[in-house]
Amino acid sequence: MKIEVETQDKARYMGLLLLADEQESMIARYLTRGDLFVMRADDGRVVCVAVVTDEGGGVCELKNLAVTPCFQRRGYGKYMVGYLCRLYACRFGTMMVGTGDSVTTVSFYRSCGFEYSHSVAGFFTDNYDHTIVEDGKVLTDMLYFRKSLC
């Protein structure tokens, strides 16, 4: 596996980014200001993408993490998170991640060492033009998790 930063044509990964964030206009809010990481298999296929932004005050945020469906549940997402935490530990004290109240995603981030920080009530209903459903549950609030990087 090889992980590289994409600086030129970030939008070409929109299809994969939409797996983790269902609305293109929301992705556009952070894609241009964030670092886009692309993990590729040895044959060049895209395995995983992630976007990390500088939120100021020693905090970075994992805004998007998406694994190509045929590579899911093989540890690539967790590997990417670990890679990003090690990479950003030089520059930031804390990494944040926001997600919906879904058992699958919450347990994933907890398994990566993130702890609950706070919630933003009504985030999904206020900011998305359609209902977001994960694990059979309608998402309303954004749950934020944090991980100390140092």
Order of alpha helices (4+ residues) and beta strands (2+ residues): beta-alpha-alpha-beta-beta-beta-alpha-beta-alpha-beta-alpha-beta-beta-beta
